[in-house]
């Protein structure tokens, strides 16, 4: 059952998405040029512009610089690349040249957002992103979101490979952002500038305790264990996340163990019938345990 929205992100906040947050760029790790980025290079000499070109970084990390030829750009900051280009230009082509280099289009800026947003997942941005810009890209925060966002540095690769958010939170110390001030009150001092590779996690309001923002799958599945809760996750989906049913599984006798306010409820469900479309699936809640018993045969 869809809950009636309790909160809508004000239009004003969307207009402020790209406003620089109150965070010194000196504190942000220098951006490293990546594959498919587009760079604009302008060469000056003798007080005049000598050449201007847009250069696309190849899949191997190279750019073709006028007068010089191939230069390795991937992994360098723009000041480092400027220095690398300036030396041969000064030595072989121009007297006291100056160059201006900037990233025109970013194509290696990747961020992952998980939890209480409309469309969680991996996003590629064409400009450096603020926290609000990423939330907007993911369709906005859900009405039932919590008031804290957790930011994990350099973690998108692990998430894209299927790493559990709870495991990452246990291994790394996240930054914490007050979403109540940012989203509800419009305080842009909380709108942090993200770094490429960041993972943003927004738990549900009723699951602010990170240990309760997960579900459990045990029994006759291929990969029993702890999995991140996502809004809309069902019992069958959870079993698919756990690798599917094992050879001796009895999905027709699946059970969901749910604890609420100290009471335990057991929900029996025939997942074979769910797969056939004969009965509806059961939507899970944070902390639910899905049990798949062994067949009697």
C-alpha positions as CSV (number, residue, x, y, z in Angstrom):
1,X,0.0,0.0,0.0
2,X,1.5,3.3,-1.0
3,X,1.8,5.8,1.9
4,X,0.7,9.3,1.4
5,X,3.8,11.5,0.9
6,X,4.6,13.5,3.9
7,X,7.4,15.6,2.4
8,X,8.0,17.1,-1.0
9,X,11.4,18.6,-1.8
10,X,10.6,22.3,-2.3
11,X,11.2,23.7,-5.8
12,X,13.6,26.3,-4.3
13,X,15.9,23.5,-3.3
14,X,16.1,22.2,-6.8
15,X,17.1,25.6,-8.0
16,X,19.9,25.6,-5.5
17,X,21.2,22.1,-6.4
18,X,24.3,23.4,-8.0
19,X,25.1,26.2,-5.6
20,X,28.5,25.5,-4.1
21,X,28.2,24.1,-0.6
22,X,30.0,25.7,2.4
23,X,33.0,23.4,1.9
24,X,36.5,24.6,0.9
25,X,37.6,23.0,-2.4
26,X,41.0,22.8,-0.8
27,X,39.6,20.1,1.3
28,X,38.4,18.1,-1.7
29,X,40.8,15.7,-3.3
30,X,42.0,17.0,-6.7
31,X,40.0,15.5,-9.5
32,X,41.9,12.9,-11.5
33,X,41.2,13.0,-15.2
34,X,39.6,9.8,-16.5
35,X,38.7,8.0,-19.7
36,X,36.2,9.7,-22.0
37,X,36.6,13.1,-20.2
38,X,36.7,16.0,-22.6
39,X,39.4,18.6,-22.0
40,X,39.7,22.1,-23.5
41,X,43.3,23.2,-24.2
42,X,44.2,26.7,-25.1
43,X,47.8,27.6,-26.1
44,X,49.0,31.3,-25.9
45,X,52.4,32.6,-27.1
46,X,53.6,36.1,-28.0
47,X,50.5,37.6,-26.4
48,X,48.1,35.8,-28.8
49,X,46.1,32.6,-28.9
50,X,47.9,30.1,-31.0
51,X,45.6,27.1,-30.8
52,X,42.5,25.9,-29.1
53,X,41.2,22.3,-29.1
54,X,38.8,19.9,-27.3
55,X,40.6,16.7,-26.5
56,X,38.8,13.5,-25.6
57,X,40.7,11.1,-23.3
58,X,40.8,7.7,-24.9
59,X,39.9,4.4,-23.3
60,X,43.7,3.9,-22.8
61,X,43.9,7.2,-21.0
62,X,45.7,9.1,-23.8
63,X,45.0,12.5,-25.5
64,X,46.4,13.7,-28.8
65,X,47.9,17.2,-28.0
66,X,48.5,19.6,-30.9
67,X,52.2,19.9,-31.9
68,X,53.2,17.2,-29.4
69,X,51.2,14.1,-30.1
70,X,50.0,11.4,-27.6
71,X,50.2,12.3,-23.9
72,X,49.1,10.2,-21.0
73,X,46.3,12.2,-19.2
74,X,44.4,9.6,-17.1
75,X,45.1,9.7,-13.4
76,X,46.6,13.3,-13.5
77,X,45.1,16.5,-12.1
78,X,44.7,19.4,-14.6
79,X,47.7,21.3,-13.1
80,X,49.9,18.1,-13.4
81,X,48.8,17.7,-17.1
82,X,49.4,21.4,-17.8
83,X,53.0,21.0,-16.6
84,X,53.5,17.9,-18.6
85,X,52.3,19.6,-21.8
86,X,54.0,22.9,-21.2
87,X,57.6,21.5,-21.0
88,X,57.8,20.2,-24.7
89,X,55.9,23.2,-26.0
90,X,58.5,25.5,-24.4
91,X,61.4,23.4,-25.5
92,X,60.5,22.7,-29.1
93,X,57.7,25.0,-30.4
94,X,57.1,28.4,-28.6
95,X,58.9,31.0,-26.6
96,X,57.5,31.3,-23.1
97,X,54.1,29.8,-23.9
98,X,51.1,29.7,-21.6
99,X,48.4,27.1,-21.6
100,X,45.0,27.0,-20.1
101,X,43.5,23.5,-19.5
102,X,40.2,22.6,-18.0
103,X,37.7,19.7,-18.0
104,X,34.9,20.6,-20.3
105,X,32.9,17.3,-19.8
106,X,33.3,14.8,-17.0
107,X,32.6,11.2,-18.0
108,X,34.5,9.3,-15.2
109,X,32.6,10.9,-12.3
110,X,30.7,8.0,-10.7
111,X,28.7,8.0,-7.5
112,X,26.5,5.3,-5.9
113,X,23.4,6.1,-3.9
114,X,21.6,3.5,-1.9
115,X,18.6,3.3,0.5
116,X,15.6,5.6,0.7
117,X,15.7,7.2,-2.7
118,X,13.4,6.6,-5.6
119,X,16.0,5.0,-8.0
120,X,19.1,3.8,-6.1
121,X,22.1,2.8,-8.1
122,X,25.3,3.9,-9.8
123,X,25.2,7.3,-11.5
124,X,27.7,8.9,-13.9
125,X,27.7,12.7,-13.7
126,X,29.1,15.2,-16.2
127,X,30.1,17.7,-13.6
128,X,31.2,17.5,-10.0
129,X,28.2,16.7,-7.9
130,X,26.8,17.9,-4.6
131,X,24.9,15.6,-2.3
132,X,21.6,17.2,-3.3
133,X,22.4,16.9,-7.0
134,X,23.0,13.2,-6.6
135,X,19.7,12.8,-4.6
136,X,17.8,14.6,-7.3
137,X,19.5,12.4,-10.0
138,X,18.2,9.4,-8.1
139,X,14.6,10.7,-8.3
140,X,14.6,12.4,-4.9
141,X,14.5,11.1,-1.3
142,X,11.5,9.0,-0.2
143,X,9.0,10.6,2.2
144,X,9.9,7.9,4.8
145,X,13.6,8.6,4.6
146,X,15.6,9.1,7.8
147,X,17.4,12.3,8.8
148,X,21.0,11.2,8.3
149,X,22.9,10.5,5.1
150,X,26.1,8.4,5.3
151,X,28.9,9.1,2.8
152,X,31.6,6.5,2.2
153,X,34.7,7.6,0.2
154,X,36.1,5.6,-2.7
155,X,33.5,2.8,-2.5
156,X,31.6,2.8,-5.8
157,X,33.6,-0.1,-7.2
158,X,32.7,-2.4,-4.3
159,X,29.0,-1.5,-4.5
160,X,28.9,-2.0,-8.3
161,X,30.4,-5.5,-7.7
162,X,27.6,-6.3,-5.2
163,X,29.2,-5.6,-1.9
164,X,26.8,-5.2,1.0
165,X,26.4,-1.6,2.3
166,X,26.5,-2.9,5.9
167,X,29.9,-4.5,5.3
168,X,31.3,-1.3,3.9
169,X,29.9,0.7,6.9
170,X,31.6,-1.8,9.2
171,X,34.9,-1.4,7.4
172,X,35.0,2.4,6.8
173,X,34.1,5.4,8.9
174,X,31.4,7.3,7.0
175,X,30.8,11.1,6.9
176,X,27.4,12.0,8.3
177,X,25.1,14.7,6.9
178,X,22.0,16.1,8.6
179,X,19.2,15.7,6.0
180,X,16.7,17.4,8.2
181,X,18.6,20.7,8.0
182,X,19.5,20.2,4.3
183,X,16.2,18.9,2.8
184,X,13.6,20.2,5.3
185,X,15.1,23.5,6.2
186,X,17.1,24.3,3.1
187,X,20.4,24.8,4.9
188,X,22.9,24.6,2.1
189,X,25.9,24.5,4.4
190,X,25.1,20.7,4.7
191,X,25.1,20.3,0.9
192,X,28.5,18.6,0.7
193,X,30.5,18.4,-2.5
194,X,31.0,14.7,-3.3
195,X,34.1,13.1,-4.5
196,X,34.3,10.6,-7.4
197,X,33.8,7.1,-6.0
198,X,31.6,8.2,-3.1
199,X,28.7,6.0,-1.9
200,X,25.7,7.8,-0.3
201,X,23.5,5.7,1.9
202,X,20.1,7.1,3.3
203,X,18.4,4.7,5.7
204,X,14.6,4.7,6.2
205,X,13.4,6.8,9.1
206,X,12.3,3.8,11.1
207,X,15.6,2.1,10.4
208,X,18.1,4.8,11.5
209,X,19.8,2.1,13.5
210,X,22.1,0.8,10.7
211,X,21.9,-2.7,12.2
212,X,18.1,-2.7,11.4
213,X,18.5,-1.5,7.8
214,X,19.0,-5.0,6.5
215,X,17.2,-8.3,5.9
216,X,18.3,-11.9,6.5
217,X,18.0,-14.9,4.2
218,X,18.8,-18.4,5.6
219,X,18.3,-22.0,4.8
220,X,18.3,-23.6,1.4
221,X,19.5,-20.7,-0.8
222,X,22.9,-20.6,-2.5
223,X,24.2,-17.6,-0.6
224,X,22.5,-17.3,2.8
225,X,23.4,-14.2,4.7
226,X,22.7,-10.5,5.5
227,X,21.5,-8.2,2.7
228,X,20.7,-4.5,2.5
229,X,17.1,-3.6,2.8
230,X,15.6,-1.6,-0.1
231,X,12.1,-0.2,-0.2
232,X,9.8,-2.5,-2.2
233,X,12.0,-5.6,-1.6
234,X,9.9,-8.8,-1.5
235,X,10.5,-12.3,-0.2
236,X,11.1,-13.7,-3.6
237,X,13.5,-10.9,-4.6
238,X,15.5,-11.5,-1.4
239,X,15.9,-15.1,-2.3
240,X,17.1,-14.1,-5.8
241,X,19.6,-11.7,-4.2
242,X,20.8,-14.7,-2.2
243,X,21.6,-16.6,-5.3
244,X,18.3,-18.4,-5.8
245,X,17.1,-21.7,-4.3
246,X,19.3,-24.6,-3.6
247,X,18.8,-28.1,-5.0
248,X,16.9,-29.4,-1.9
249,X,15.0,-26.2,-1.2
250,X,11.2,-26.2,-0.4
251,X,10.1,-22.7,-1.5
252,X,6.5,-23.7,-1.0
253,X,7.1,-23.7,2.8
254,X,9.0,-20.4,3.1
255,X,8.6,-18.4,6.2
256,X,9.1,-14.7,7.1
257,X,10.0,-14.0,10.7
258,X,9.2,-10.4,11.6
259,X,9.8,-8.7,15.0
260,X,7.8,-5.6,15.8
261,X,7.6,-3.9,19.2
262,X,9.1,-7.0,20.9
263,X,6.5,-9.4,19.3
264,X,7.5,-12.0,16.7
265,X,5.2,-12.8,13.8
266,X,5.6,-15.7,11.4
267,X,4.3,-15.2,7.9
268,X,4.0,-18.4,5.8
269,X,4.3,-18.0,2.0
270,X,4.4,-20.4,-0.9
271,X,7.1,-18.9,-3.1
272,X,6.5,-21.5,-5.8
273,X,3.0,-20.1,-6.2
274,X,4.4,-16.5,-6.1
275,X,6.7,-17.5,-9.0
276,X,3.7,-18.7,-11.0
277,X,1.8,-15.5,-10.3
278,X,-0.9,-17.4,-8.4
279,X,-0.5,-15.4,-5.2
280,X,1.1,-12.0,-4.4
281,X,4.6,-11.7,-3.0
282,X,5.1,-10.3,0.5
283,X,6.9,-7.0,0.8
284,X,9.7,-7.2,3.4
285,X,10.4,-4.8,6.3
286,X,13.8,-3.9,7.7
287,X,15.0,-6.7,10.0
288,X,12.9,-9.4,8.4
289,X,14.3,-13.0,8.3
290,X,13.4,-15.1,5.3
291,X,13.7,-18.8,5.9
292,X,13.8,-21.5,3.2
293,X,13.4,-25.0,4.6
294,X,14.8,-28.2,3.2
295,X,12.5,-30.4,1.2
296,X,11.0,-33.5,2.9
297,X,11.9,-35.7,-0.1
